[in-house]
Amino acid sequence: MRLLVLKLGGSILEKLPEKFFEIVGQIHNEKRCLPIIVHGGGPAINEMLERLHIPNKKVDGLRITTESVLEIAEMVMCGQINKHIVSQFQLAGVHACGLSGVDGNLLQTVPADETGKLGFVGEVEKVNTTFLTTFLEAGVLPVISPIGSDRYGQHYNINGDTAAAAVAQALAADLVFVSDIDGIMEEVNGEKKLLTTMDQQQIYEKMSSGAIFGGMVPKVKAAMKGLENGVKRTVILNGLKPEDFEAFIDGKERGTSILLRKETIR
């Protein structure tokens, strides 16, 4: 059975149409593939931090996570956002279950930065695939919040893109970043053009030139790392166009496909 990890970006969660959840639900219920959801929550975390007057800084798209920021990130993502997504899928007729990376030791985590500059930002060392596949085999759609824990029980905030890539890598699944844009765009003669494929060399060139920046940096880095370690295919799609997602499932080209090398196009 084809496995598909969908990363739902925090910027799109409030804008995703009902049709998107219905299509994912239909694909799940018909067993055309088995989706696994990993979500972010950046804007909602930003809003709560601002409301509580807690400092909020980022480095290369990664949030510096103090104890206070971690507490808010865990509350917002594991509570408010996770349960909203679960409810949307259940309204679409899907048996969905909300999980965090702490549950079942799902996302076994180590610090992403040994210097401590990023605070409690984690990197997934291992995914408990046995625990995760238990839900898939029971016909349940897992919805995962990217909060993990280490061997000592310390919780960490994990970038949603890197968490999704780690899950896809562990399951040898396809990886879809569901965003509010059609994919990676390039400006040509004053007009924005969709890049349907990008390989590793092109991505590094565009990061160096500043054409890829901010939150897109961890996204493309996660995509490349996943492809190097077992992810079958990675694509960035516009979730506001659910028909694009359905077309992708049916084998049609949509969005921007991330490749290691151009000759690996399938």
C-alpha positions as CSV (number, residue, x, y, z in Angstrom):
1,M,0.0,0.0,0.0
2,R,1.3,3.4,-1.0
3,L,2.1,5.6,2.1
4,L,1.8,9.4,1.8
5,V,2.9,11.9,4.5
6,L,1.1,15.2,4.2
7,K,2.7,18.2,5.9
8,L,0.0,20.9,6.5
9,G,1.7,24.2,6.9
10,G,0.6,26.5,9.7
11,S,0.0,29.3,7.2
12,I,-2.7,27.4,5.4
13,L,-4.6,25.6,8.2
14,E,-7.3,28.2,8.6
15,K,-7.7,28.5,4.8
16,L,-7.9,24.8,3.7
17,P,-11.3,24.3,2.1
18,E,-13.6,21.5,3.2
19,K,-13.0,19.9,-0.2
20,F,-9.4,19.2,0.7
21,F,-10.3,17.2,3.8
22,E,-13.0,15.4,1.8
23,I,-10.6,14.4,-1.0
24,V,-8.0,13.2,1.5
25,G,-10.7,11.3,3.4
26,Q,-12.0,9.7,0.2
27,I,-8.5,8.6,-0.7
28,H,-8.0,7.2,2.8
29,N,-11.4,5.4,2.9
30,E,-11.0,3.9,-0.6
31,K,-7.4,2.8,0.4
32,R,-6.0,4.4,-2.8
33,C,-3.1,5.2,-0.4
34,L,-2.6,5.6,3.4
35,P,-2.1,9.3,4.4
36,I,-0.3,10.4,7.5
37,I,-0.7,14.0,8.6
38,V,2.0,16.1,10.1
39,H,1.1,19.7,10.8
40,G,2.7,23.0,11.7
41,G,1.3,25.9,13.6
42,G,3.6,28.9,13.2
43,P,1.1,31.7,12.8
44,A,-1.1,30.5,15.8
45,I,2.1,30.2,18.0
46,N,3.2,33.7,16.9
47,E,-0.2,35.1,17.8
48,M,-0.2,33.5,21.3
49,L,3.4,34.6,22.0
50,E,2.5,38.2,21.0
51,R,-0.6,38.1,23.2
52,L,1.5,37.0,26.2
53,H,4.4,39.4,25.4
54,I,6.9,36.5,25.1
55,P,9.9,37.2,22.9
56,N,9.7,35.5,19.5
57,K,12.8,35.2,17.3
58,K,13.8,32.9,14.4
59,V,17.1,31.8,12.8
60,D,16.9,30.5,9.2
61,G,13.2,29.8,9.6
62,L,13.7,27.9,12.9
63,R,12.0,29.4,16.0
64,I,14.4,30.0,19.0
65,T,12.6,27.9,21.6
66,T,13.0,29.0,25.3
67,E,11.1,27.1,28.0
68,S,8.2,29.7,27.7
69,V,8.1,29.4,23.9
70,L,8.1,25.6,24.2
71,E,5.2,25.6,26.6
72,I,3.1,27.8,24.2
73,A,4.1,25.8,21.1
74,E,3.1,22.5,22.8
75,M,-0.2,24.0,24.0
76,V,-1.2,25.4,20.7
77,M,0.0,22.6,18.4
78,C,-0.9,19.6,20.5
79,G,-4.2,21.1,21.7
80,Q,-5.9,23.8,19.6
81,I,-4.5,23.0,16.1
82,N,-4.3,19.2,16.3
83,K,-7.8,18.8,17.5
84,H,-9.1,21.2,14.8
85,I,-7.5,19.1,12.1
86,V,-8.9,15.9,13.6
87,S,-12.4,17.4,13.7
88,Q,-12.2,18.4,10.1
89,F,-11.2,14.9,9.0
90,Q,-13.9,13.3,11.1
91,L,-16.5,15.7,9.6
92,A,-15.3,14.4,6.2
93,G,-16.0,10.8,7.3
94,V,-12.6,9.7,8.4
95,H,-11.6,8.0,11.6
96,A,-8.7,10.3,12.7
97,C,-6.6,10.4,15.8
98,G,-4.5,13.2,17.1
99,L,-1.0,12.4,18.3
100,S,2.1,14.3,19.4
101,G,5.6,13.0,18.9
102,V,5.7,12.4,22.6
103,D,2.9,9.8,22.5
104,G,4.2,6.3,22.2
105,N,7.7,7.8,21.9
106,L,6.7,8.4,18.3
107,L,9.3,11.1,17.5
108,Q,12.5,10.3,19.5
109,T,14.4,13.5,19.6
110,V,17.8,15.0,20.1
111,P,18.7,18.7,20.3
112,A,19.0,20.3,16.8
113,D,21.8,22.6,17.9
114,E,24.4,21.4,20.4
115,T,25.5,25.0,21.1
116,G,22.1,25.8,22.7
117,K,21.5,28.9,20.6
118,L,18.2,27.6,19.3
119,G,17.0,26.4,22.8
120,F,14.6,23.5,22.9
121,V,14.5,22.9,19.1
122,G,14.7,19.2,18.4
123,E,15.7,17.0,15.5
124,V,14.1,13.5,15.0
125,E,16.6,10.8,15.7
126,K,14.2,7.9,15.3
127,V,10.5,7.3,14.5
128,N,8.5,4.6,16.3
129,T,7.1,3.1,13.1
130,T,5.7,0.1,15.0
131,F,3.5,2.4,17.0
132,L,2.5,4.5,14.0
133,T,1.6,1.5,11.7
134,T,-0.7,0.2,14.5
135,F,-3.0,3.1,13.7
136,L,-2.7,2.7,9.9
137,E,-3.5,-1.0,10.1
138,A,-6.6,-0.2,12.2
139,G,-7.9,2.2,9.5
140,V,-7.1,5.3,11.5
141,L,-5.7,8.5,10.0
142,P,-2.9,9.7,12.3
143,V,-2.6,13.5,12.8
144,I,0.8,14.3,14.3
145,S,2.0,17.4,16.2
146,P,5.7,18.0,15.9
147,I,6.6,18.0,19.6
148,G,9.1,15.2,20.5
149,S,11.0,14.1,23.6
150,D,14.4,12.8,24.3
151,R,15.5,9.8,26.4
152,Y,15.3,11.9,29.5
153,G,11.7,13.0,28.9
154,Q,12.7,16.6,27.9
155,H,10.2,17.9,25.2
156,Y,11.4,19.7,22.1
157,N,9.8,21.8,19.4
158,I,10.5,20.2,16.0
159,N,10.1,22.1,12.7
160,G,7.1,20.6,11.1
161,D,8.8,20.2,7.7
162,T,11.7,18.2,9.2
163,A,9.3,16.1,11.3
164,A,7.3,15.3,8.2
165,A,10.4,14.3,6.3
166,A,11.6,12.1,9.2
167,V,8.3,10.3,9.2
168,A,8.3,9.9,5.5
169,Q,11.9,8.6,5.6
170,A,11.1,6.1,8.3
171,L,8.1,4.7,6.3
172,A,9.8,5.0,2.8
173,A,6.7,7.1,1.9
174,D,6.0,9.9,-0.5
175,L,6.1,13.4,1.0
176,V,3.8,16.2,0.1
177,F,4.2,19.8,1.5
178,V,0.7,21.3,1.4
179,S,1.1,25.1,1.2
180,D,-0.8,28.1,0.1
181,I,1.3,28.6,-3.0
182,D,1.5,26.5,-6.2
183,G,5.1,25.6,-5.5
184,I,8.5,27.3,-5.8
185,M,8.2,30.3,-8.1
186,E,10.8,32.1,-10.2
187,E,10.5,35.6,-11.6
188,V,11.2,35.8,-15.3
189,N,10.8,39.1,-17.1
190,G,8.8,40.5,-14.3
191,E,6.4,37.5,-14.2
192,K,6.3,34.7,-11.7
193,K,6.7,31.2,-13.2
194,L,6.2,27.9,-11.4
195,L,9.2,25.7,-11.3
196,T,7.8,22.2,-11.9
197,T,11.0,20.4,-10.8
198,M,14.1,21.5,-8.9
199,D,17.2,19.4,-8.2
200,Q,19.7,19.7,-5.3
201,Q,22.1,22.0,-7.2
202,Q,19.4,24.4,-8.2
203,I,18.1,24.6,-4.7
204,Y,21.5,25.4,-3.2
205,E,22.0,28.0,-5.9
206,K,18.7,29.7,-5.0
207,M,19.4,29.6,-1.3
208,S,22.8,31.2,-1.9
209,S,21.2,33.9,-4.0
210,G,18.5,34.6,-1.5
211,A,15.7,33.5,-3.9
212,I,14.8,30.7,-1.4
213,F,14.6,32.1,2.1
214,G,12.8,32.1,5.4
215,G,10.4,29.2,6.0
216,M,11.1,27.7,2.6
217,V,14.7,26.9,3.7
218,P,13.9,24.2,6.2
219,K,11.3,22.9,3.8
220,V,13.6,22.3,0.9
221,K,16.4,21.1,3.2
222,A,14.0,18.6,4.8
223,A,12.9,17.5,1.3
224,M,16.5,16.8,0.2
225,K,17.5,15.0,3.4
226,G,14.4,12.8,3.1
227,L,15.2,11.9,-0.6
228,E,18.7,11.0,0.4
229,N,17.4,8.6,3.0
230,G,14.5,6.7,1.6
231,V,11.7,9.1,0.8
232,K,10.3,8.1,-2.6
233,R,9.0,11.4,-3.9
234,T,8.7,15.0,-2.6
235,V,6.4,17.7,-3.9
236,I,5.1,21.1,-2.8
237,L,1.4,21.6,-3.6
238,N,-1.2,24.3,-3.2
239,G,-3.8,23.0,-0.7
240,L,-6.2,25.8,-1.8
241,K,-6.5,23.8,-5.0
242,P,-7.7,20.4,-3.8
243,E,-8.0,19.2,-7.5
244,D,-4.2,19.6,-7.7
245,F,-3.7,17.1,-4.8
246,E,-6.2,14.6,-6.4
247,A,-4.4,14.9,-9.8
248,F,-1.1,14.2,-8.0
249,I,-2.5,11.1,-6.4
250,D,-3.6,10.0,-9.9
251,G,0.0,10.3,-11.1
252,K,-0.2,13.7,-12.8
253,E,2.4,16.4,-12.4
254,R,1.4,19.2,-10.1
255,G,3.3,21.7,-8.0
256,T,7.1,21.6,-7.6
257,S,8.8,18.2,-7.4
258,I,12.0,18.2,-5.4
259,L,14.7,15.9,-6.9
260,L,18.2,15.0,-6.0
261,R,19.2,15.1,-9.6
262,K,17.3,15.8,-12.8
263,E,17.8,12.3,-14.1
264,T,15.8,10.9,-11.2
265,I,12.5,12.3,-12.5
266,R,9.9,9.5,-12.5
